Amino acid sequence: MSLNFWENYARGPRILTSEEKAGLLGLEERIRRLERDSGVGAGTTLFGRKVRNPVGIASGPAPNQRWLAFFAELGYGILTYKTMRDRAWKGHGMPNLLSVRGDFRRGFVATGNVTGSITNSLGMPTPDPAVWEREARNIARTKKDRFFVMSVTATSGGGGEEDMLAQFSTLALAGKKAGADAVELNLSCPNVLPGEGGETFTNPKLSGRVVDAARKGVGSGFPVLVKVGFLKDYRPFVEETYDPRVGYVAINSVPGVVRDASGMELFSDRGGTAGICGAAIRARARSAVAGLAKLRNGGREFELIGLGGVLGAWDALALKDRGADAVETATGALLDPCLGLRISLGLLKARAGEQRKK
């Protein structure tokens, strides 16, 4: 958290300790043993493709190939490349990530202690598209049994809605050509400047036009994921964006006011809020997944990836119980290198237990 985005981008992930490596190997062995003894598999299926581990890394923590390779080493089955634009973009200055405590009613206070909740205020920085497109092709060639997602978003440049739609169409096609298994349309990033499009998901009709444009870009058979923020009612959104090859990722971080210990507001230079992630959005994430899952009716089925406050197996189980087909984590993955496999083992134990009861 002491380094800015571009410093982390250049430095890459840290080296795992021998204890961490041993822990990962131990978890992998426990998963294999339980699969063998129970006859139940740990994996899942997304858009007809088998995935070894139903736990993924959300868009955000992996800004380049080295970071995605690191999360693959940690056992994550869904690898999402950080949201990219169609142009190089510097993003916000420091601070980017801060540990926080508090809630959405009273606000949040930055703290030096690990709380399980963080801010996310990066502004979606992006390297030159030639760089991320080249790296995406490399990732696709080495993904093995992982599900590779290319996350993209449009950039406001004064061209209006038609320009935004054209960007999403072009970027989605670029992700497909790079070899991704699906593209993710990020319509819900709360840490961009006002007017840049982070609020797109709150406009169902515009969101529908974005999805239509992206689908025309990639073709009718290619999977498209839509990353949404928190809504009390998702029906209008789903009615405008639904298609048999469209799935949803819920939820993105939620905007909140953050102050320092003296009470001074932080992030006043970027709209006055920062994206809140981790434990603080756990309840909203569960509500969102349940709300979306209820809209699977009348022959309308869709893939649903749960995200938000996943810091352990219990959190993942809560999202799965509410209808998620798979889960992703961001904050938790930064705090615990073994989290992906810990959650996979926990989900497998639950499935094996259910199988024994039948």
Buried (B, 14 or more C-beta within 10 A) or exposed (E): BEEBBBEBBEEBBEEBEEEBBEBBEEBBEBBEEBBEEBEBBBBBEBBEEEBBBBBBBBBBBBBBBBBBBBBBEBBBBBBBBBBBBBEEBEBBEEBBBBBBBBEBEEBBBBBEEEBBBBBBBBBBBBBEBEBBBEBBBBBBEEBEEBBBBBBBBBBBEEEEEEBBBBBBBBBBBBBBBBBBBBBBBBBBBBBBEEEBBBBBBBBBEBBBBBBBBBBBBBEEEBBBBBBBBBBEEBEBBBEBBBBEBBBBBBBBBBBBBBBEEEEEEBBEEBBEBBBBBBBBBBBBBBBBBBBBBEBBEEEEEBBBBBBBBBBBBEBBBBBBBBBBBBBBBBBBBBBBBBBBBBBBBBBBBBBBEEEEEE
